[in-house]
């Protein structure tokens, strides 16, 4: 399974766009990419919808580079 970073890159979405959409700081989003499990479920739902992926893809993402 793809990492959250890879999903974002594949979709052509910048970190800045996600931060604006979720109304969070870049360091907060960086923490989510490093450990998607640290994200609150509602935030993950919003992110999944924004990226056009299933919620499971975010929570079961791998951190392999």
Phi and psi restraints in degrees (value plus and minus 20) as a CYANA .aco file:
   2 UNK   PHI     -94.0   -54.0
   2 UNK   PSI     133.6   173.6
   3 UNK   PHI     -96.0   -56.0
   3 UNK   PSI     140.9   180.9
   4 UNK   PHI     -78.6   -38.6
   4 UNK   PSI     -60.7   -20.7
   5 UNK   PHI     -79.4   -39.4
   5 UNK   PSI     -66.4   -26.4
   6 UNK   PHI     -85.2   -45.2
   6 UNK   PSI     -58.0   -18.0
   7 UNK   PHI     -79.7   -39.7
   7 UNK   PSI     -68.1   -28.1
   8 UNK   PHI     -80.2   -40.2
   8 UNK   PSI     -67.3   -27.3
   9 UNK   PHI     -83.8   -43.8
   9 UNK   PSI     -65.0   -25.0
  10 UNK   PHI     -79.5   -39.5
  10 UNK   PSI     -53.7   -13.7
  11 UNK   PHI    -101.5   -61.5
  11 UNK   PSI     -29.6    10.4
  12 UNK   PHI      54.2    94.2
  12 UNK   PSI       9.5    49.5
  13 UNK   PHI    -124.6   -84.6
  13 UNK   PSI     114.0   154.0
  14 UNK   PHI    -104.8   -64.8
  14 UNK   PSI     138.2   178.2
  15 UNK   PHI     -80.4   -40.4
  15 UNK   PSI     -59.7   -19.7
  16 UNK   PHI     -79.8   -39.8
  16 UNK   PSI     -61.1   -21.1
  17 UNK   PHI     -84.1   -44.1
  17 UNK   PSI     -62.2   -22.2
  18 UNK   PHI     -85.6   -45.6
  18 UNK   PSI     -63.5   -23.5
  19 UNK   PHI     -80.7   -40.7
  19 UNK   PSI     -61.7   -21.7
  20 UNK   PHI     -84.1   -44.1
  20 UNK   PSI     -65.1   -25.1
  21 UNK   PHI     -83.4   -43.4
  21 UNK   PSI     -64.0   -24.0
  22 UNK   PHI    -106.0   -66.0
  22 UNK   PSI     -29.4    10.6
  23 UNK   PHI      38.3    78.3
  23 UNK   PSI      31.0    71.0
  24 UNK   PHI    -149.8  -109.8
  24 UNK   PSI     145.6   185.6
  25 UNK   PHI    -102.3   -62.3
  25 UNK   PSI     141.3   181.3
  26 UNK   PHI     -81.5   -41.5
  26 UNK   PSI     -63.6   -23.6
  27 UNK   PHI     -79.4   -39.4
  27 UNK   PSI     -54.9   -14.9
  28 UNK   PHI     -85.7   -45.7
  28 UNK   PSI     -65.4   -25.4
  29 UNK   PHI     -85.1   -45.1
  29 UNK   PSI     -59.6   -19.6
  30 UNK   PHI     -77.4   -37.4
  30 UNK   PSI     -58.9   -18.9
  31 UNK   PHI     -85.1   -45.1
  31 UNK   PSI     -57.0   -17.0
  32 UNK   PHI     -85.8   -45.8
  32 UNK   PSI     -60.2   -20.2
  33 UNK   PHI     -86.0   -46.0
  33 UNK   PSI     -56.1   -16.1
  34 UNK   PHI     -91.9   -51.9
  34 UNK   PSI     -54.8   -14.8
  35 UNK   PHI    -166.7  -126.7
  35 UNK   PSI      64.2   104.2
  36 UNK   PHI     -75.7   -35.7
  36 UNK   PSI     -46.6    -6.6
  37 UNK   PHI     -87.3   -47.3
  37 UNK   PSI     -33.3     6.7
  38 UNK   PHI    -102.2   -62.2
  38 UNK   PSI     -27.2    12.8
  39 UNK   PHI     -99.9   -59.9
  39 UNK   PSI     120.5   160.5
  40 UNK   PHI     -88.5   -48.5
  40 UNK   PSI     129.6   169.6
  41 UNK   PHI     -79.3   -39.3
  41 UNK   PSI     -60.1   -20.1
  42 UNK   PHI     -86.4   -46.4
  42 UNK   PSI     -58.8   -18.8
  43 UNK   PHI     -83.2   -43.2
  43 UNK   PSI     -63.2   -23.2
  44 UNK   PHI     -82.6   -42.6
  44 UNK   PSI     -59.1   -19.1
  45 UNK   PHI     -82.3   -42.3
  45 UNK   PSI     -66.0   -26.0
  46 UNK   PHI     -82.7   -42.7
  46 UNK   PSI     -61.6   -21.6
  47 UNK   PHI     -86.8   -46.8
  47 UNK   PSI     -63.2   -23.2
  48 UNK   PHI     -80.1   -40.1
  48 UNK   PSI     -64.6   -24.6
  49 UNK   PHI     -83.0   -43.0
  49 UNK   PSI     -64.0   -24.0
  50 UNK   PHI     -82.4   -42.4
  50 UNK   PSI     -60.7   -20.7
  51 UNK   PHI    -104.6   -64.6
  51 UNK   PSI     -31.2     8.8
  52 UNK   PHI      52.1    92.1
  52 UNK   PSI      18.5    58.5
  53 UNK   PHI    -147.3  -107.3
  53 UNK   PSI     148.0   188.0
  54 UNK   PHI     -97.2   -57.2
  54 UNK   PSI     129.2   169.2
  55 UNK   PHI     -74.9   -34.9
  55 UNK   PSI     -58.8   -18.8
  56 UNK   PHI     -81.0   -41.0
  56 UNK   PSI     -52.5   -12.5
  57 UNK   PHI     -83.3   -43.3
  57 UNK   PSI     -49.7    -9.7
  58 UNK   PHI     -99.7   -59.7
  58 UNK   PSI     -67.6   -27.6
  59 UNK   PHI     -94.3   -54.3
  59 UNK   PSI     -44.9    -4.9
  60 UNK   PHI    -126.8   -86.8
  60 UNK   PSI       1.5    41.5
  61 UNK   PHI     -89.4   -49.4
  61 UNK   PSI     133.6   173.6
  62 UNK   PHI    -123.1   -83.1
  62 UNK   PSI     137.8   177.8
  63 UNK   PHI    -119.1   -79.1
  63 UNK   PSI      -6.4    33.6
  64 UNK   PHI     -86.5   -46.5
  64 UNK   PSI     123.0   163.0
